[in-house]
Amino acid sequence: MNSATVAVEVEGLKKSYGLKPILRGINLRVQAGERLALLGANGAGKTTLMRVLACLAKPGAGTVRLCGWNAESDAQEVRHLVGLVAHQPYLYEDLTAQENLEFFARMYSVSQGRARAQVLLERVGLAKRASERVRTFSRGQLQRLAWARALLHQPDILLLDEPDTGLDQQGHALIDELMAEHSARGGSTVFITHQLERALALSDQLAFLVNGRIVRNCASSELSVEALQQVYREVVR
Ligand SMILES: Nc1ncnc2c1ncn2[C@@H]1O[C@H](COP(=O)(O)OP(=O)(O)OP(=O)(O)O)[C@@H](O)[C@H]1O
């Protein structure tokens, strides 16, 4: 890290698709070790914001820094800092699970990639399917493998866009553990969920995105589940 304590710093971020403004001036700060839950209605711009943080989309205006690196001019460094679990699994269907992880381990310059891949396949409950092609995987199995890919290089920042999609109850518990382990290592997390109870349980900070703007930001410890539901009804339209 080349910045002491700030993991994610977004200032005046704007982004449009064609003539349509999607992000309208986002300011956001996530400290090292902190977990931010991003809440908002369908179409509010959450995934777009996540894509900009992950260097998959360029900011239209404003600045985005991850651990002090600029997401536009230092995209290569930023990609190595980030582990992404998104709607798409970003896996190669014709490779096996093990081959996929070994491939990404090489991309991220992970030493002993084969062993690291085996450890992660075991961790996400896919050891028995290591030699099978990804095209034969179920939705939940794909999501588990996407988690393994995201964690391969022990990223400083996890970006999670609805990371429990398709997962069973054991999968939910697994994610809770993986997020806790990441935090215990000092890693930061930005995650999107529509489940308010989980958002509250898994975060330190909540941000409400409405029509491309963060309209409210608060510490999770300030709210009960009932209070969060009330705030959500008030601010998210
Ligand atoms: N590639 C694109 N081209 C044009 N418009 C886009 C593109 N991606 C997203 N949008 C538009 O941007 C807006 C915000 O989309 P985004 O996916 O960021 O919302 P979201 O808050 O993540 O929604 P959801 O909760 O449904 O996942 C939507 O109106 C969507 O149609």
The ligand as an SDF file (V2000), in Angstrom:
LIG
                    3D

 31 33  0  0  0  0  0  0  0  0999 V2000
  -23.1720   -0.9470  -20.3360 N   0  0  0  0  0  0  0  0  0  0  0  0
  -24.2210   -0.1510  -20.1320 C   0  0  0  0  0  0  0  0  0  0  0  0
  -24.7020    0.6150  -21.1300 N   0  0  0  0  0  0  0  0  0  0  0  0
  -25.7600    1.4390  -20.9170 C   0  0  0  0  0  0  0  0  0  0  0  0
  -26.4120    1.5390  -19.7510 N   0  0  0  0  0  0  0  0  0  0  0  0
  -25.9760    0.8030  -18.7310 C   0  0  0  0  0  0  0  0  0  0  0  0
  -24.8690   -0.0860  -18.8630 C   0  0  0  0  0  0  0  0  0  0  0  0
  -24.6640   -0.6990  -17.6590 N   0  0  0  0  0  0  0  0  0  0  0  0
  -25.6110   -0.2020  -16.8430 C   0  0  0  0  0  0  0  0  0  0  0  0
  -26.3970    0.6800  -17.4650 N   0  0  0  0  0  0  0  0  0  0  0  0
  -27.5020    1.4390  -16.8730 C   0  0  0  0  0  0  0  0  0  0  0  0
  -26.9910    2.0890  -15.7220 O   0  0  0  0  0  0  0  0  0  0  0  0
  -27.9960    2.1260  -14.7080 C   0  0  0  0  0  0  0  0  0  0  0  0
  -27.3920    1.6040  -13.4180 C   0  0  0  0  0  0  0  0  0  0  0  0
  -27.0920    0.2140  -13.5890 O   0  0  0  0  0  0  0  0  0  0  0  0
  -26.3430   -0.6200  -12.4770 P   0  0  0  0  0  0  0  0  0  0  0  0
  -26.1710   -2.0080  -13.0010 O   0  0  0  0  0  0  0  0  0  0  0  0
  -25.1310    0.1190  -12.0500 O   0  0  0  0  0  0  0  0  0  0  0  0
  -27.4120   -0.5940  -11.2900 O   0  0  0  0  0  0  0  0  0  0  0  0
  -27.4690   -1.4000   -9.9270 P   0  0  0  0  0  0  0  0  0  0  0  0
  -27.7000   -0.4070   -8.8520 O   0  0  0  0  0  0  0  0  0  0  0  0
  -26.3040   -2.2900   -9.7870 O   0  0  0  0  0  0  0  0  0  0  0  0
  -28.7880   -2.2690  -10.1220 O   0  0  0  0  0  0  0  0  0  0  0  0
  -29.2030   -3.7530   -9.6270 P   0  0  0  0  0  0  0  0  0  0  0  0
  -29.5810   -3.6120   -8.1670 O   0  0  0  0  0  0  0  0  0  0  0  0
  -30.3990   -4.0520  -10.4890 O   0  0  0  0  0  0  0  0  0  0  0  0
  -28.0720   -4.6900   -9.8900 O   0  0  0  0  0  0  0  0  0  0  0  0
  -29.1830    1.3290  -15.2180 C   0  0  0  0  0  0  0  0  0  0  0  0
  -30.1560    2.2460  -15.6950 O   0  0  0  0  0  0  0  0  0  0  0  0
  -28.6240    0.5280  -16.3650 C   0  0  0  0  0  0  0  0  0  0  0  0
  -29.5750    0.3230  -17.3620 O   0  0  0  0  0  0  0  0  0  0  0  0
  1  2  1  0
  2  3  1  0
  2  7  2  0
  3  4  2  0
  4  5  1  0
  5  6  2  0
  6  7  1  0
  6 10  1  0
  7  8  1  0
  8  9  2  0
  9 10  1  0
 10 11  1  0
 11 12  1  0
 11 30  1  0
 12 13  1  0
 13 14  1  0
 13 28  1  0
 14 15  1  0
 15 16  1  0
 16 17  2  0
 16 18  1  0
 16 19  1  0
 19 20  1  0
 20 21  2  0
 20 22  1  0
 20 23  1  0
 23 24  1  0
 24 25  2  0
 24 26  1  0
 24 27  1  0
 28 29  1  0
 28 30  1  0
 30 31  1  0
M  END
$$$$
